[in-house]
Amino acid sequence: MKALKLAALGLVAAKSASAGAVTFVAPAVVAIEEPARMGGSGAWLIPLIIAAVILLAVTKK
């Protein structure tokens, strides 16, 4: 009976020793930063070209 109690005590001690950390530590959040744009994107050229084509089509004689 004594050996059974010692074995149970050993299992409980081993289980709590290998349980790990008690508190949860959240991992650090990595912020991804978008690179800064140099100058304009050139997106204004497309509407300008469309307006020029429409203007040329309307004023053509």
QUIURDA-V22522 format. One line per field, one symbol per residue. psi: psi as a letter, one per 30 degrees, with the letter a starting at -180 (. if undefined). Layout:
psi: ???
This chain:
psi: eeeeeeeeeeeeeeefegfakelkjklkkkkjkkkkkjalfgffeeeeeeeeeeeeeefk.
